[in-house]
Amino acid sequence: MAAWVWILIVIAAVVVVAVIAMAARQRRTTALRQRFGPEYDRAVKDRQGRRPAEADLRDREKQRAQLDIRPLPEDIRMRFAEAWRDVQARFVDQPSEAVVAADRLVHSVMETRGYPMGDFDAQADLVSVDHPDVVENYRFAHGVCERAQAHQASTEDLREALLRYRSLFGELLKADDGQATVTAGPGPGNTAGQKGTDRSGLNPNADGHDAARSPDASTEGTEVPHERL
């Protein structure tokens, strides 16, 4: 066979291998985008490139796979749900203290479920694997919590932080099958026939973030006790 024929065969083989490799990379990229949603774009920005971002996201998946994240027993779930009611009621007179308490409560729920609790950024990365739609809420709320402890957070920031904590808290309290099973009666200022009454001063639909991911928009029978905000 002539040498030029061999050269064409080699070139064709290289092209085929390159096309297969590109298709495989595209499938991996698509899968990561679908799993992580907005967290994918955040990782690309933080890592300054698609490849390092995707490597980071795959590392998160591997770390998460090594963990034993357990669903909460019914009695524990109800206890945490009741604790959230107390946190939200506290916001009326002590908004800063309520946000700090919300941070501690979310921390406690995560620890009980089996998440390693150490460095916050590492915690958030792990949360992003299971709850990519609300992990940015967690980061925002934690940042406000830190400012609140330094007395540098406005009341509006504190209100927003509590709402964002609530979005993650609701996800963490879900049963293993993804259905919320713990319900709670109406909170103070929210009885049958009363609409728009909220002693906490919170409004979950104050902006686009909460309209999409607030507990009012969560699964039916949400276990997160809250007033009709």
N, C-alpha and C positions, 0 to 999 in steps of 0.2 A: 504494500500500500504506500502511496506517495506520501512524502513528509508533510506536504501541505494539508493532506486529509487528516493526519494525526493532529496537526495544529488546530484545525477547525473543531475536531472532536473535543480536544482539551478546552478550547474556548467555550464551546457549548456547555460542557460539564461545569465549568466555573460559573457560567451565567445561571445555570439551573440551581446550583448550590446557593448562589447569592440570592436568587429569588425566593428559594425556600427559607433561607435564614431571615430575609426581610419580612416574609409573611409570618414567620414564627414570632419575631419581635413585635410585629403589629398586633398579633393576637394577645401577646402578653400585655402590651400597652392598653389595649381595649379592655382586657379583663381587670387591670388595675384601676382604670378610669371608672369602670362600672362599680367596682367594689368600694372605692374610696371617695368617689364623687368630688366635691370641692376640695377635699383634703389632698387629692392628687395635684391639683393646680397649686395649692399652697406649698407642697413639697418641691415641686419644680422651681418655684420662685425662691424658696429658702435654700435649696441645693444648687441653684443656678444652672440647671440643666435637666433634661429629661432622664438621661441614663443614671446619674447619681441619685436622682429622686426615686426612680423605680427600684434601684438597688436598696435604698433606705426603706421603701414601703414593703419590699419582699422580706427584708430583715425583720420588720415589725410583725409580719405574718408568721415568720418562723418563731419569734419570741412568744407570740401569743399562743401558738400551737403547743408550746411546752408547758403552758399554764393549765391548771385545773380550775376553771372559772365555774363556780357552782351556783345554781339557782337558789334563791332565798326560800327557806321553809315558810310556810304560810304564817305562822305566829310571828316570826321575825319580820316578815314583810309588813304585817299589820302594825307592828311596833314602830318600824321606821316611818310608815305612813302617818301614824299619829304624831310622831316627832316632827314631821314636816308641818303639820297643822300648827304646832306650837311655834315653830320658827316663823311661819308666815304671820301669825297673830302678833308676834313680837315686833314685826316691822312697823306697826302703827306708831309706837312710842320710841323704839330703839332701832332705827333702820341699819345703822352700822353694825350693831351687835347681832342683828338678825342675819345679815350677810355673812358675817364671820361664823355664826352658828350653822348656816347653810353649807358653808365650805367644809366644816368639820363633819356635818352629817353625811354629805356626799362621800367624804373621805372614809367614813365609817362603813358606809354601804359597800364601797369598793373593796375595802379590806376584808369585810365579811364574806364577800363573794369570791375572794381569792386573788385579787389583783395585788401585785407587789407595790407597796407604798413607800416610796423613797423620794427620788428626784421627780419634781413635778413634770418636767418636760418628758421624761420617760413614761410617767403615768399617762399623760395625754396621748403619747404615741400609741400606747397599748389600747387606750380607749378608742382611738381612731379606727382600729381594726374592727371592733364590734359595733361602734356607734359613730360612723364617719359624719353623719348629718348633724350631730350635735356637739362634736368635740370642740369646734371653734367657740361654741357657747361656753364650754367649760374653761377654755383659755381666757376668754374675755372676763368671765365672772371671777376667776381666780385673780386676775390682774386688779380688778376693782376691789376685791377683798384685801389685797395687800395695801392698796391705797387707803382703804377704810381704816385699817389698823394704824396708819400714820395720820389719820384724820384729814385725808386729802381727797376724799370722794364726795361728789355732790349727791343730793337726794335722788336726782334723776338717774345718776350712774348706779346708785345702790338699788333702785327699783328695777332697772334693767338687769343688773347682776342677779338679783333674786329670781327673776323670770327665767334667765338663762340657766341658772343652777337647776331650776325646776324641770327644764326640758331634759337634762341628763338624768336627773333623779327619777323621772318617770320611766325612762328607758331602763335604768338599772333595776327598778323594782318589778319589771315585767316577769311573769312566770316563764318557765323554760320553753314553753310552746309559743312564746311571743304574745300571749293574751294576758291582759291585765285582769286580775281576779279580786284584788282587794279594793273594796269601795268604802267610801266614808260619807257620812251625812254632810249636809251643807254647813259651811263654816259660819262664824258670826256675821250677822248682817246679810245672810242669804237664806231666806226662808221661801217656801213655796209662794209663787206669785210675785216675788220681789225680783226685779231685774235691774242690773246696773248698780246695785248697792254693794259697796265694797269698803269695809272699814280699813282694809290694809292700804288703800290708796294705789293698788297695783292695777295696771291695765294691760292684759296680755296682747291686745291688738293695737298697742300704741304705735308700733311700727311694723315694717315688713318682716322682721326676724321673728317676732312672736306670733304673728298671724300664721306663720308656716309651721312652727315647732312648739307652740305653747301647749300646756296640758289640755287646754280646751279643745285643741285640735288633735289630741292623741287618740288612742284606741278607745272604743266604747267601754265604759265601766272602768275608767282609769283609776288606778290605785293611789294616785297622788292626791291627798286631800287638799282642796283649795276652795276658796270662796269664789262665787261667780264674779269674775273680775271685770 
